[in-house]
Amino acid sequence: LHLAVQHGHLDVVRRLLSESDIDVFTLNNKGMNCLHVLASYSRENAHLIFGTLMEFYPNFPLDVQDAQGNTALLLAYQKGHGQLCRALVAAGANLSICNYDSFSIFTMPAASKALLVNIIDIIPREPPWGESETCLECGTKFTITNRRHHCCRFSRHCGRVLCKRCSLNELPIMKFNLQKPVRVCQLCTDVLTHGVMAAR
């Protein structure tokens, strides 16, 4: 399965998933499952292969981290594979997870702001709360006096853990049916108020 996704063989993937008892959760020597491998090699049809995987395994764990702490979303984002990133986010992948080098899609050095904005725009539902000992925007360590706030506090948009200074804005999020203003980060504010084109 790992070789089939690595080389973009959609028909082989479909056949393996439908006609064999292959263990789709098997890890390679880098701690990668088939989804990590798919994201690492990012073939043109990676989003279609992902769709096939989700068809057979709708509850496939999207946020599993490999040996370096990377999720499939982080790997796909690092490769600039927009279609796979959007498919992962639409399926519920967590945007706020950091790898073991403390990089997330928001702080990845090779990050494309246009891709990041597009990903933020399509978040389909309130993401789970992220975990961090530091603000995921400015890096400030949380203390007794500097408490954590989640982007949009109780019902957040991007799910990142932020300090008060980095989450000053409050907006209603109509796509989540949140009509009362809730905390959002600056990037989410730009996307939610001005749209994708203006936020780039």
C-alpha positions as CSV (number, residue, x, y, z in Angstrom):
1,L,0.0,0.0,0.0
2,H,2.8,2.4,0.9
3,L,4.4,1.8,-2.6
4,A,1.1,2.2,-4.4
5,V,0.4,5.6,-2.7
6,Q,4.0,6.7,-3.1
7,H,3.8,6.2,-6.9
8,G,0.2,7.5,-7.3
9,H,-1.3,4.2,-8.4
10,L,-5.0,4.9,-7.7
11,D,-6.2,1.6,-9.2
12,V,-3.8,-0.5,-7.2
13,V,-4.8,1.4,-4.0
14,R,-8.5,0.8,-4.7
15,R,-7.8,-2.9,-5.3
16,L,-5.7,-3.3,-2.2
17,L,-8.4,-1.7,-0.1
18,S,-11.3,-3.6,-1.6
19,E,-9.9,-7.0,-2.3
20,S,-7.3,-7.7,0.4
21,D,-7.0,-7.7,4.2
22,I,-4.1,-5.3,4.1
23,D,-3.4,-3.4,7.4
24,V,-3.8,0.2,6.4
25,F,-2.3,1.4,9.7
26,T,1.1,-0.3,9.2
27,L,4.0,2.1,9.9
28,N,7.2,2.1,7.9
29,N,10.7,2.6,9.5
30,K,10.1,6.3,9.7
31,G,6.9,5.9,11.7
32,M,4.8,6.8,8.7
33,N,1.4,5.3,7.8
34,C,0.1,5.2,4.2
35,L,-1.4,8.7,4.6
36,H,2.0,10.2,5.6
37,V,3.6,8.5,2.6
38,L,0.9,9.9,0.3
39,A,1.5,13.4,1.7
40,S,5.3,13.1,1.5
41,Y,5.3,12.2,-2.2
42,S,2.3,14.4,-3.1
43,R,1.5,13.0,-6.6
44,E,-1.0,15.0,-8.8
45,N,-3.7,12.5,-7.9
46,A,-3.0,12.4,-4.1
47,H,-6.3,14.0,-3.3
48,L,-8.1,11.2,-5.3
49,I,-6.1,8.5,-3.5
50,F,-7.0,10.2,-0.2
51,G,-10.7,10.2,-1.2
52,T,-10.4,6.4,-1.9
53,L,-8.8,5.8,1.4
54,M,-11.6,7.7,3.2
55,E,-14.2,5.8,1.2
56,F,-13.0,2.5,2.6
57,Y,-11.9,3.9,6.0
58,P,-14.1,7.0,6.8
59,N,-12.7,7.1,10.4
60,F,-9.1,6.9,9.4
61,P,-7.1,8.9,12.0
62,L,-5.9,12.0,10.2
63,D,-3.8,13.6,12.9
64,V,-1.4,10.7,13.7
65,Q,2.1,12.0,13.9
66,D,5.1,10.2,12.3
67,A,8.6,9.8,14.0
68,Q,9.3,13.6,13.5
69,G,5.9,14.6,14.8
70,N,4.5,15.4,11.3
71,T,0.9,14.9,10.4
72,A,-0.2,14.2,6.9
73,L,-1.4,17.8,6.7
74,L,2.0,19.2,7.7
75,L,3.7,17.0,5.1
76,A,1.3,17.9,2.3
77,Y,1.6,21.6,3.3
78,Q,5.4,21.4,3.3
79,K,5.2,20.0,-0.3
80,G,2.8,22.8,-1.3
81,H,0.1,20.2,-2.3
82,G,-3.0,22.4,-2.1
83,Q,-5.6,19.9,-3.3
84,L,-4.5,17.3,-0.7
85,C,-4.3,19.9,2.1
86,R,-7.8,21.1,1.3
87,A,-9.1,17.5,1.2
88,L,-7.5,16.8,4.6
89,V,-8.9,19.9,6.2
90,A,-12.4,19.3,4.7
91,A,-12.2,15.8,6.3
92,G,-11.4,17.3,9.7
93,A,-7.5,17.3,10.0
94,N,-6.3,19.5,12.8
95,L,-4.5,22.7,11.7
96,S,-2.9,23.5,15.0
97,I,-0.7,20.4,15.5
98,C,3.0,21.2,15.7
99,N,5.8,18.7,14.8
100,Y,8.6,18.0,17.2
101,D,10.5,21.0,15.8
102,S,7.6,23.2,16.9
103,F,6.5,23.9,13.3
104,S,2.8,24.0,12.3
105,I,1.3,25.0,9.0
106,F,1.2,28.5,10.4
107,T,4.9,28.7,11.1
108,M,6.4,26.4,8.5
109,P,9.4,28.2,6.9
110,A,8.5,27.3,3.3
111,A,4.8,28.1,3.9
112,S,2.8,29.7,1.1
113,K,0.5,32.4,2.6
114,A,-1.9,31.9,-0.3
115,L,-2.2,28.2,0.4
116,L,-2.6,28.9,4.2
117,V,-5.4,31.4,3.6
118,N,-7.2,29.0,1.3
119,I,-6.9,26.2,3.9
120,I,-8.2,28.5,6.7
121,D,-11.1,29.6,4.5
122,I,-12.4,26.0,4.0
123,I,-12.4,24.9,7.6
124,P,-15.8,23.1,7.7
125,R,-16.4,22.9,11.4
126,E,-15.0,24.1,14.7
127,P,-11.6,22.4,15.1
128,P,-10.5,20.6,18.3
129,W,-8.5,22.6,20.8
130,G,-4.8,22.6,20.2
131,E,-2.2,21.9,22.9
132,S,0.9,24.0,23.5
133,E,2.9,25.5,26.3
134,T,3.6,28.6,24.2
135,C,1.6,30.9,22.0
136,L,1.5,29.4,18.5
137,E,1.7,32.9,17.0
138,C,4.4,34.8,18.9
139,G,6.1,32.0,20.9
140,T,5.5,33.5,24.4
141,K,5.5,30.9,27.1
142,F,2.3,30.6,29.1
143,T,2.5,31.3,32.9
144,I,0.1,31.9,35.7
145,T,-0.2,35.6,34.6
146,N,-0.1,34.9,30.8
147,R,-3.0,32.5,30.3
148,R,-3.8,30.6,27.1
149,H,-6.6,31.6,24.9
150,H,-7.8,29.5,22.0
151,C,-8.5,31.2,18.7
152,C,-12.2,32.0,19.2
153,R,-11.9,30.9,22.8
154,F,-14.7,28.3,23.3
155,S,-15.6,27.9,19.7
156,R,-12.6,28.8,17.7
157,H,-11.9,29.1,14.0
158,C,-8.4,27.8,13.5
159,G,-8.0,26.0,16.8
160,R,-4.6,27.4,17.7
161,V,-3.5,28.1,21.3
162,L,-2.7,31.9,21.5
163,C,-1.9,34.4,24.1
164,K,-4.2,37.3,24.8
165,R,-2.1,39.7,22.7
166,C,-2.4,37.5,19.6
167,S,-6.1,36.9,19.9
168,L,-7.5,40.4,20.4
169,N,-10.2,40.3,17.7
170,E,-13.7,39.1,18.3
171,L,-16.1,38.1,15.4
172,P,-19.2,36.1,14.9
173,I,-18.5,33.0,12.8
174,M,-21.6,32.4,10.7
175,K,-20.4,29.3,9.0
176,F,-20.1,27.7,12.5
177,N,-23.5,29.2,13.4
178,L,-21.8,31.4,16.1
179,Q,-23.7,34.6,16.1
180,K,-22.1,36.1,19.2
181,P,-18.6,37.4,18.7
182,V,-15.8,35.0,19.7
183,R,-12.0,35.4,19.8
184,V,-10.1,34.9,16.6
185,C,-6.5,35.5,15.5
186,Q,-5.5,38.2,13.0
187,L,-5.2,35.8,10.1
188,C,-8.7,34.3,10.7
189,T,-10.0,37.8,11.1
190,D,-8.7,38.8,7.7
191,V,-10.1,35.7,6.1
192,L,-13.5,35.9,7.8
193,T,-14.0,39.7,7.2
194,H,-12.3,40.4,3.9
195,G,-12.2,37.0,2.2
196,V,-9.5,34.9,0.7
197,M,-8.3,37.4,-1.9
198,A,-7.8,40.3,0.5
199,A,-6.1,38.1,3.2
200,R,-3.3,37.0,0.8
